[in-house]
Amino acid sequence: MKFSEQLEARYSEMLTHYPVKRSLLVPFLLYIQDEFGYVTDDSIEEIAKRLEISPLEVRNVISYYSMLRTKPSGKYNVQVCTNICCQLRGGEEMLGHVREKLGVKVNKEVTSDGIFSVEEVECIGACSWAPAMQVNYDFHENLTPEKIDQILDEYRQKAVQE
Amino acid sequence: MADVTQNATENVTLTVNGRTISAPKGTLLIEACKQHGIEIPAFCYYPGLSLQGACRMCLVEIEKMPKMQTACTTPIAEGMVVQTESEKVVQARKATLELLLANHPLDCPVCDAGGECELQDMTYKYGAGESKFIDIKSHRDEQQWSPIVFYDRPRCILCYRCVRVCGEGMDVWALGIQNRGQGSVIAPNKGDSLDCEECGMCIDICPVGALTSASYRYKTRPWEMTHVGTVCTHCGDGCVTTVGVRRSETGSEIVRCDNRDRSGINVDFLCIKGRYAYDFAANPERITTPLIKRDGKFVSATWSEAIELVAAKFRETLAASGPQSIGVIGSNRTTNEENYLLQKFARTVLGTNNIDHHRTADFPSFARAIAANKAQTASMSEVATAPAILLIGSDPTEQHPLLAWQIRTAVRRRSSRLYVVNANEIKLTRQASHIAKIAIGTEADFVSYLSGNTAAAANLGTAPEVLEKLRDALSAESGLIIVFGPELRGEAIDALVSYGSRIGAKFICLADYSNSRGAADMGLYPDLLPGYHAIAGSSRSALAWASKVPATPGFDLTRMLDGAASGAVQALWVVGSNPAARYPENTAFSRPFLVVQDMFLTETAQHADVFLPAAFAYEKAGTMTNTCGDLQRLKKASDVHGVKSDFEIIIRIAEKIGADVNELVPFRGHTFADAGQSRGAQSGEADRNAVFTEARGLASRTSPLDPLITLDEISKLVPGYAVSRLDLAAGNMQRTELVQIEPAGIPSHPEMVEPAGNALFTSGTLGRYSTTLNSVVEKHRNAIEPIEAD
């Protein structure tokens, strides 16, 4: 199991942040996820070994946080907020629209072409601009079905071009 | 969790429900209340484990605190005013229960825990009979995680006791919690299965029926069993296991073993063998009728036929070739009374000192060293509170699971220091503060090094600075307990005890079987009488019957077998032992007249001329001495038609030979006992009288088959066995001592010691006939996968 040079560098640096090694588990899992697209079985074993905890303990933590994945997501992970503010402003309808447009039914489902995955999430801190969604690390606010169509089309094009 | 009460001298006074109570500073409120008989219910709180504060059942009102507090995490404070049964508290408990029951399946009528379920008890007490929930209960199918463990998620109330006892208690860490909120589940370490020590601690500690065992699940109801606390028959640690039995067509059936009453020296602990390896008792291969070999084949016989044949053959052999031509091999698993009786019978009736057993520790050397140095032995309980422990050899995790638990407890709760000296990387090094990995077979050199012979370090193959640090740290310890395995024998034990006694250490000598120590103490040796009186020595006259004992030592086990092979030993009597498995090439078993008392047709029993089906430990009464010298009462739990206890078999053979049974077992020939019938409504008086007389050794012993008569004799005649009968009868452990008899007068034969080599999932012959142990062994064999190259 090998991490990239950047990830290794980040690991060494993060080790100095905490008085207890295991404290870097959650933030570092997020970086692992960015590197591999999800937390792979190999990286679970690796991080457990490095932090001197059991792989089971790593899995316990992963399963607690919904933003940590052990299965690949789409290239663009569409996270639609349905928490209270967004819900009042049509968040659930937006989620329904995204799902319908991309042809997925279950939470965290990946489209057959692997470009998108759709996830219902709790508050993403964009209440002032509800309803909102987050695609990977980018925010999209004051959503309407039309706006969503346009956003998703742009991402699809981007994916095809790459 | 640190043991907060250990050094507390200061008491704190508080008021609970209007009552003034006091407890040492630092005590948790829930414990302080418990000590004063005030029950605060809790699911997640478990004494000795870390605090969780998860279940919210223990909420109480504390004056000047705005919200209710969890009594399990609140240390008591001076002047605290607490309400534990106020209307508000009761309402809160009811609400907590309602939440816990929201997804609980209420399948109590079929649940294993029904009748002994903590959630059931609390619901019964606090109501919560109605629910405001209208949602459908979320269901998950049950899962089997190992040959032992089943998990039924809907019943789980997420108290995390299992997770903590597996990790903190067992140091296995095989269970975790996954997901969150009401989606949480207990998760095993291999995704859908467990890789663990299969101890079953998680199952017994579960307050509900979420974790169940393969051997007990859906078999019976708790109230259909009788529960008898007796001593485990497997290793030498002497755990108390509570046997649950139920009537069956074969007499009675053992349905489970557990330690729910927590009354033994093991308190919470039992390993897989103590919990699940009782099933050999009902193995279809068990023999329940006496067998006589005719024309090379076993045929069934009645007890009278078999016993008469044995007695006749013994008489014949005695008459024709004298007492030296009979050999007796005793057992490590029979009771003290049986061992004592067997050697008394061999010596005074057969007139031979040809008696021995499979020695798994050098107890004669140990007894000699302890006596010569006026040193003390340590009990199993003391290990858990010892400030420092030196472990030389052995692998307690595999061979002495309770000892390993006690050591872990000391390190975890008292921050005790553990010094491990071993040729292998044993698991307990995880708890060790000092580790010396030495070359195989150099344990005696290490002792020599400790005693000041620095030159001995050269043989150990250990870095000198490691040894020096360990030695210096040890010499600074007080209250040290030194535990050593069979690697140390003979003079090495003398040297170790001499070293340890200078720093005030106590000692534990490890032997492998449930009554190995008892077999040694009761004199199953050709050259030692009970209490380590040398046959050739002068102190033997302390034994009332010693005048009848031949003056010269008899054959040890090897010489007996040699004699049997050569024809010098013409009759061999093997009680609860399987020497043929250890000496498979030996022809000793086919030549003499061979009598075997056992449960199964073992390698030895195959050669028998007469096979006598014996009861095993859970089917008889008596006492056993664990490897530390802790004496405990064995209570008869189950019964199987056809078999007899070794005690009864010996007596019956003695009677048929024409011995005076009353001399062997001094029962009274006639009865004045009032069994209660004559008093009618006052028969309770008779019961109380029975308890009183029993406790004082005054009970009228009317049957020669009562092993407690022999216990009376042991208490009187065997040095170190004069224990309190009242305590023993109450089920408490009693310490025996290794007493000074004759200075340096105890002959020992270190070369005769051969460890049994049992591991966590094996237990000699008994293990081979245990379906549960075999299934676990099989699983672990299959689990060994080739390691992938990097």
Interface residues (C-beta under 8 A of the other chain):
Chain A: S54 P55 L56 E57 R59 N60 S63 Y64
Chain B: W173 A174 L175 G176 I177 Q178 N179 R180 A187 P188 N189
